Amino acid sequence: MEFYIEDEILKKINHQVKKPTKGQVIYSENDTCKTIALVLKGEVLATQTFSDGHSKIIRTIKKGDVIGLSLIFSSNPQYMATFTVVSKTSKIVLINKADLMNLMLTNPTVNEKVLKYISDYSISQSNHIKLLSCKFIRKKICSYLYNEYKMNGKLEFEIEYSKTDLSSFLNAERPSLSTEISRLCKEGIIENNNRKYKILDLAKLESEM
């Protein structure tokens, strides 16, 4: 998902430009969401940490995406994840709630962008919950690849996650995920090369979901 506010519009409102470096935390879990962060450069990882110490990847935020937009208008605007810069360099723009609301009221284009993003984000989160509710890792993988196929509109695509990160995103063990992907390849359902995937038998993939 992408969310842009043109430079000409940004110049008309109060905003802060930050350039956090790799490893720097932008927002921490349980922080109150008071600003949105437009990611103009770099990559940010959202992770959730549990009581036993293990963490799970919630999402990856890249150039053109935004942090906090679906949360800032909530009645309970506390972050449920920690957002950490994972690229060597980055550039973000912070906009507070009051300025964002004023911008939405005075600029119909921005208002439509905000509503569209929140709707798309809601669908994305719903799909993630469905993936996590799958009992078997094979079904999780097939469902995830099917969603990527639908989103890209083609049978061959590159995903944003390494296998280690994908196992975290799907809440699965790394060895089990690799084993199941190898089986799907041997069965002629998919091809895989690092982050690149090709669905060879769409009907069979769908039957595994």
N, C-alpha and C positions, 0 to 999 in steps of 0.2 A: 504494500500500500504506500502511496505517496501523498504528500501534503505540502504544497508550496504557497508562500505568500510573497508576492512580487516585491522587489526592492523599493519600487515607487510607493507602495502601500506601507511598507515597514518604516520608511522615512517619516511618515505622518504620525507614528505612534511611539510611545516610550518602549524601548527594548534594550536588552543587554547582549553583547556579543562576547562569547567565552571561547577559549581554545584549550580545553582540557587535554592532558597527555595520557598515554597508555597507563592503565591501572587506576586512573582517577575515577572516583565515584561521583556521579552527577546527582542521583537521588538514592537514598537508602530505604530499605524496607521499613515501613511504619512512618516515614516522613509524610507530612501533610502536603498535598499537591496545591501549590500556590501559583505556579507558573507552568506554561507549556514550553517544551524545548524543541525547536526546529533543528534537525540535524542537517547541516549544510555540507559537512565533510566528515569522513571517518565512519567508524562502526562502533555501536554500543550493544552490550549484551545484558539482557534482563534475566536475572537468576533469582530463584527462591531457595532459601536455606531452611532446613528442617531441624528439629530438636536433636536428632542424632548426629548432626554435623554435615550430612550429605546435602548437596545442592542440585537443583534441576533447572535446566534452561527453559525459560518461558517464551522468549522470542529474541530475535536479532533485529536491531534497528540500524538501518543503513542510510546513506545520503538520500535526502528527499522524504524521509519519514519523520514522525513527530512523537514525542513522549508526553504523556499526560493529558492529551486532548479528550480522551474518553473518560477521564477521571475527574477533571477539574470542576465539572458541574455536578458531581455526585454529592449526595447528602453526607457521605462518609468518605471524603477524599484522601484516604491514606494509601500510600503505595504498598502493594503486597509483594513487591520485588525490589531488588537492588540493581541499579543501572550503572554499569561500569564500562568505561572506554576501553576497547580492546585493540584499537588501531594505534599506530605510532603517533599520529597527529589527528586532530579533529577540530571542528568549528561548529558551535551551536548558537542559536539565538533564543533568548529567554523572553517570553511575553507574559505579563501577569494577567490575572482573570479579568480585572476591570477593563483593561485596555482591549483584551480579546472580545469581551462582550460589547464594548462600544464599537469595535470594528465590525462585528457581526450585524449590529443594528444599522450602521451607516453604509455598509458595503454588501449588497445582496450576493455578489459572487463569492466573497469569503464566507458568508453565512451558509451558502449552498455547499461549499467545500467542506466546512466543518460538519454539517449534517451527514453528508455522503461518507466522510471518513468514519464518523462514529458508527454509522450503519454497517459499513464494510468491516470495521474492527469487531463489531458484535458478531457478525457471521463467522469471521476468522476464529474468534474465541470459542464459538459454539462448535466449530469443526474440530478444534483442538481437544475440547472436552469429550467429544465423541470418540476421538482416537484413543484418549487415555482410558475410556471406559471399555475398550476392547479387551477381552480376557487373554487372548493369545497374541504373541508377538508377530506371528505371520499375518494375522488380520490387521494389526496396526500398520505394518509396513505396506501392505497392499492398499489399505485405505489411504495412507499418506501419499503414496505414489499416484493413486487415482486422483486425489485432490490436486496434486501438482500438474498432472496431465490436463485436468479440466481448466486450471488456472492459466496454463501456458498455451493451451489450445493445440498441442502437438504431442506425439508419442515419445519424442526424444527431447530431453531437457536436462538442465543442470540445477541441482538443489543448493541451498545456501549452507547446508550443514555438512561437516565431516561425519564419519560414522560414529566417532566419540560423541560429538554434539547431538547427532540424531538420536542416539540411544538415550541421552539425557532428555531430549525433547519428547520422546515417546515413553519415557520412564521405563526403560528396559535395560537389561544388562548388555554391555558392549559385546562380549563373546557370543551371546545368544542372537543378537541382531546380525552380526557378521555371518554366523552359521546359516541363519534363515535366508539372508540375501543370497548367499552362495547356492542354497537349495533352489531358490526361485530362478537363478541363472541356469543351473543344471537342468531344470525342468523346462527350459525354453520359454519361460514366462516373461523374463526381463533380461536385459544386458546391463552391466554395471562396470564403470571405470572411474574410480574415485568418487567424485560428486556428480558424475554424468550417468544418467539412466536412460534406457530405451525400453519401452513396453513392446514386447514382441507378440504377445497374445492377450489382447485387451479383454476378450470374453472370459478367459481363464482367470485373469487378474480380478475381474469383477465378481466372479464366482467365489473367490477367496475372501471377499469383504463381508 
